[in-house]
Amino acid sequence: MAKQLHYKVVIVGGGTGGITTAARLLRERSDLYSEVAIVDPAEKHYYQPLWTLVGGGEVAKERTERAEASVIPDGAKWIQEAVVELHPDDNVVITASGTELTYDFLVVAPGIQLDWEAVKGLKENLGKNGVCSNYAYEYAESTWDNLRNFKGGTAIFTAPNTPIKCGGAPQKIMYLAEDYFRKTGVRKASKIVFASGGTKIFGVEKYAETLTKIVHERDIATEFFHNLVEIDGQNRKAVFQHLQTGERVSMDYEMIHVVPPMSAPEFIKSSPLADENGWVDVDKHTLQHTKYANVFGVGDATNLPTSKTGAAIRKQAPVLVQNLLAAMRNAPGEATYNGYTSCPVITGYGKLMLAEFDYDNNPAETFPFDQGKERFSMYLLKKDMLPVIYWNGMLKGVM
């Protein structure tokens, strides 16, 4: 017979969303100690926003990693297993070992799935044949290896046509690479291509103007509607599908930085919690599930129509916790999330444009100056300050 455990609140996912939510909830309600379970099989917790700077040779990758056990909040029970099924009609979560976790309330925060296999030849060529990616801890250093060994030719930087975590990251490493090639004297012998399955450089007009100017001034070729479908590592060829014409376009490369397609985890897609595209279906303002009143979602696995970033979770988690506590009192949730997200776009070594905006793509800026400009101060914010805020503030439920 399956092992059964009951918790007042079960949180699926021990990443940014799950840990931040748990920490905030337990700070608000100390009587929930031992009544909150976090379900996640990971041994390590990563501060992923720094992986761009790992790829650019600015940060050691070890600085981005900590033991998962070290970030579990006091009072939460960590169940170190993968979730395989969700049965919200019965208030049951089933883990890989067959354990049944029953709950009064469920928070869904499993993050996003990297679909490496969706691009033919990608997985087997990662880390060799000029193929690299900052989207995984184990491969980020291969980007730096490629930059250091680049002697000229074509360097391609891709972005898929799916939602991805940190929508600006595909460009960030490209700007660092371009800057690095100038510093090392190989820029004149190089062609840099941004091949994106998207339709434009950036979704918010104010910041798009700055980035359009940058790619023009730095002679970066932009190819939109180009979705990577195959890597031929042996011959160093990348094959794209043009999303308007359907034709296949082949490009030769010396190095290629690939951002894999992404989607919600499989157990989310197959659950009653998913919308038609596989994402957790929540109200975009309250973060409460549209069908199940005792279920809430936070972070990258939700269908919230905003960029999937840790900064977004920093604003989502307080709203979720307040509305979850209201639901526990059988009261309506009155806290609202306006879609705030932030994308610190690195535009070179020591240069960064801090994009902040809401659901309506209106700038929602923090600082009393024009954030549509590249600044050294914002680069230092990303490199040195935001990691401290993350580890010592967000994950402890105080920021």
Buried (B, 14 or more C-beta within 10 A) or exposed (E): EEEEBEBBBBBBBBBBBBBBBBBBBBBBBEEBEEBBBBBBEBEEBBBBBBBBBBBBBBBEBEEBEBEBEEBBBEBBBBBBBBBBBBBBEEBBBBBEEEBBBBBBBBBBBBBBBBBBEBBEBBEBBBBEBBBBBBBBBEBBBBBBBBBEEBEBBBBBBBBBBBBBBBBBBBBBBBBBBBBBBBEEEBBEEBBBBBBBBBEEBBBBEBBBEBBBEBBEEBEBEBBBBBBBBBBBBEEBBBBBBBBEEEEEBEBBBBBBBBBBBBBBBEBBBBBEBBBEEBBBBBBBBBBBBBEBEBBBBBBBBBBBEBBBBBBBBBBBBBBBBBBBBBBBEEEEBEBBBBBBBBBBBBBBBBBBBBBBBBBEBBBBBEEEEEBBEBBEEBBEBBBEEBBEBBBEBBBBBEB
